Amino acid sequence: MDYKEKVELIENGTLEIIDLKELEEKFKKSKPIVYAGYEPSGKVHLGHAITVMKLKQLHDMGFKIKILLADYHAYLNGKGTMEEIHELSVYNQKAFKSLGLSEDTEFIQGSSYQTTVEYSDKVYKLSTLVSLKRAKRSMDQVSRHDENPKVSSVLYPLMQVVDMLFLDVDVALGGMEQRKIQMLARENLSKIDFKPPVCIHTPLLHGLDGDEKMSSSKGNFIAIDDEENVIKKKIKKSYCPMKEIEANPIFEIAKYFIFPNQEKILIKRSEKFGGNLELNENELKSMYESGELHPLDLKNGVSEFLIEYLKPVREFMLS
């Protein structure tokens, strides 16, 4: 696979790569490092799975995967006590492994290095370079909304920037909610003697309630280890507006999970409603926008796919 083919594959299912020229240089390294950070703060859900799929793809292209289980970040973001967060991180690590990550994936607890003198020194240096306004703005889509924000909300992005240095990151992967922090890293890491990473941003899944982001804290998610009956119930109750595909979480699940894994979706219908359908992505989009396909039929097709797709995850988590 040449560089052009690799880029086309990476671009499929991502919103942006910053930037392509630098990415080409990263591919010249013998074992470049791609990192993604996750707060251990709840169930691992489909929103996380989007980035994991991209991590697996990059691994197949020769990248080493590092996953940061960002326990101190979760604590700073008000997600519980450190004891509770550490307990969740054990579950999170197993959940991420269940999605098929390679055996050589490195899982790293943030607290394993974030209290060292060397790390603190870099955070302090960075704090003299970044304005309070810029740090706060970088947290717009990451932190919990608070009318009286804590100092922790500006410490959080500075630590995330320094994490990239300590993990020796070549590529930083994250959802679009991470974009402002990753741009903060690209603007400032060279000032503390580290070459900024290439940044790859994946889409955010809308919550099942239509909210702009699927989140365990909002309860609008499908966990990767949800039981079959739970998946059916959640999909059946979910927001799925007639003829609308924009901000439609059910159509998004089809787009980001079904079609990257198989060419067509099977939608089972009784003969009186036209019989079964097998549709590719363009056909599904056309039929749904025209009103020829009912939301319930779309929900049933997506639900059946997810139940089968996540079966290995459920079995792994029970092992």
N, C-alpha and C positions, 0 to 999 in steps of 0.2 A: 504494500500500500504506500503510494507516494504522499508527499505533504499535502497536495491539493485534495486528495481523496480523504485524508485524515481530517482536514479542516471542514470539508463538506459534511462529514459524519458528526463532528463536534457541533457544527452550527445547527444541525437538525435537532430541534427540541430545546434550543437555547435562544435567549433574546439578544445577547451581545457578547462579544469577545474583545477585551481591551488589553493589548492590541495584537493584530495578526502577525505583524512583523516580529514582535518580541516572541510570540508563540513559536514561530519558525526556529528561532534561536534555542528555545527550550528543548525542542525535539532533537537538537544536535547533542544534547547531554546524554550520557550513558544510562542514567536512571533519574530523570527529573521527578520532582515531588509535587503531587497535587494534594491539597488539604481542604477539608471542610470541617467547620466547627458546629457543634450542636449543644444546646443547653439540655442537660438531663432534667427535664421539668415536667414530664408527662408521657403519655403514650406516643410511640413512634407511629406516624400515620402516612397517608399517601403523599402529603406535601414533602415529607422527608424522602420518600422513595424516589421522587423525581431526581433529586441530586445524587442519590445512590446509584441510579441507573447510569448517570453521566460519569460518576467515579469508576464504575466497572468498565465503561467504554474506554476511558483514558488509561486504565490499567492494561487493557488489551493492546494499547498502543505503546506500552513500555513504561508507563508512569508508576512510581511507588505511591501508594495511598497512605496518608496520615489522617486519622479522624481525631479531632480534639473533642473530648467530652468536657465541655466547658463548665466545670462545677462552680468555680468562683464567679463566672459570668451569670450563671443561674441565680446564685446567691445575691449578687448585686442587683439583679433584675427582680428581686422579691419573690422568687419561686420556692422558697422554703428554707429550712435550716440546712446547714452543711451535712448533717447526718441524714436527713431526708433525701437530699440531693445525691449523696453518695449511694444510697440504696437504689435510687432510680437509675443511676449510671450503670449499675450492674445489669439491670433489665435492658437499658438502652443498648449496651454493647452486644448483648445476645440478640436483640431485635435487629440491629444492623447486620450482624453476621447472617441472620436468617434470610436476608435479602440476596444472599449469594456473593458477598464480597470475598475476595481471594484470601487464602490462608496467610499471606504475607502482609495483609493490612495491619497497620500499626495503630492501636488505640492508645491515646495519651490523656491522662487526667490533667487538667489545667493546674490543679494545686500541686502537682508533682514538681513543677519548676517555677511557678508564679510567685513564690515567696523568697526566691534566691536574691542575693545582693545584685547580681548581674542583671537580672530581669528588672528589679526595682529601679536600678540606675537608668535603664533605657526608658522606662515609663516616666521617670522624673524629667529626663531630657526632653522627651516628646511633649510633656506638659508645658514646657517653656516655649514651644514652637506653635502650638495649636490654640486658637482663640476659644474662649468659652462658648461663643455663639456657634462656631464651626463644629465643636464637639457635640453640642446639644442637637444641632441640625442633623448630624450623622445618625442620631438615634431615633429619628422620627418614626420609622416603621418597625423598630426593634423593641423599644422599651414599652412598658405598660403606661397608659395615659394616667398622668398624675397632676392634679392642680398645684401640688406643692412638690416638684421634683427634687430628688435627693442628689447629693454630690456624686453618689455612685453612678448616676446616669451619664456623667461625663468621664468618669474613670473607666467605665466599661469599654468605650470605643478605643481609648488609648491602649488599653491592655490587648484588645483584639489586634491592633496594628503591630504591637510588639510580639504577639504570638507568632506572626508570620516570619519575623526575624528568627526567633528561637527555634522554630520548626523547620527553618531553612527552606521556605516555600518557593517553588517556581511558579505554581499556578494556584490561585485561590478560587475555590468554587463555592457558590452560594446562590440562594434565591434572590430575587430583586429587592427584597427588604434589606439585604446586606450591602446593596450598591453604594450607599453614601459612606459607609465605614470603609469599604474597599477602596473607594476613591480617596478617602483620607489617608489610607496606607500608601497609595501611589504618589500622593503629593508630598508625603513626609518621610518615608522610610530612607530615601537617599540622604536625608539630612542627618540621619544617625547611622550612616555608613552601611546601608544594606540596599541591594538592588530590588526595587519593588516587583512584586509578582504580576504575572498576567492574571487578569480577572475574568472569570466566566460566570455569567448570570443566567440562571434558569427561571422559568415562569413560576409565579405563585398560583397555587390552586385556590379557587374560591371555596369558601366554606359551604357545607351542605345547606346552610340557611341563606345563602346568597351573599354573606359577608365577604369582604374583599380578600380575606385570608383564612385558610383552613388552619385551625389552632386547637391544640388539646385543652387549653385554658378556657376556650369558648364552647367546647363541647360540640363543635360543628364538623367533626372529622370522621373518617373511617380509619381505625387503627389497623395496622398490617396483620395483627393477630386476632382481629374480631372474629367471632364465631359466625357460621353461615347464616343463622337466623337473625343475628344482629346486623349483618351487612344488608340483608333483605329489608329489614325494618327501617334502617337508616336511609337506604336508597329510596324506598317507597315514600317516606315522609319528606324527602329533600326538595329543595327549590329547583324547579325545572320549567321555566316559562314556555308556553306554547310558541312555536315558530322562532324563538330567540336562541341563538347560540353564544352570543357575547355574554360573559359573566354567568354562564350556565354551568354549574359544577358538574352536572352529569355528562354534558357534551365534552367538557374538559377532560374528564376521566377517560372517555373514549379516545380523545385526541392524543393524550400523553401516555396512556397505558395500553390501550388495545391495539391501535394501528402501528406503533413501533414494534409490536410483538407478533402481529399477524395481519394479513392483508385485509381481511373482512371481519365485520361483526355479524354474528348470527342473532336475528331477532325472531323469536317464536311468536306466531299469532294464530288464532283459530281461523279456519277457512272463511267464516262469515266476515272476518275483518281483513281478508286478503291473503291469508296464509303466511308462511315463513318467508323471511327476507335474509339475504346475505349481501351486505353493502360495504363498499370501500368507503374511505373517508369522504371523498367528494360526493358520492351518492347519498351517504347519510346526511351530510350538510344540506344538500339540495332538497331531499325529502322532508327533512325536519323544518327547514325554513319555509317551505311551501305549505306546511300543515298536513301533508300526506301521511306523516308519521306522528302518532300520538305520543305525548310525554311518557305515559305509562309503559308503552312498548319500548321506548328508549331506555327507561329505567330498568325494565326486566332484562333487556339484553346486556346492559352494563353490569347489572347485579350478577347474572349468571357467569359472565366472564371473570369478575373479581373473585367470586367464590372459588373458582377453579385456579385462577392465577395465584391466589394467596394460600392455597392449600399446603404447599411445601413449607411456608412460613409458619402456619399453625402447627404443623407436625414438628418442626424444628423447635419451636418454643415450648412444646410439651415434653421434649426429650430431655 
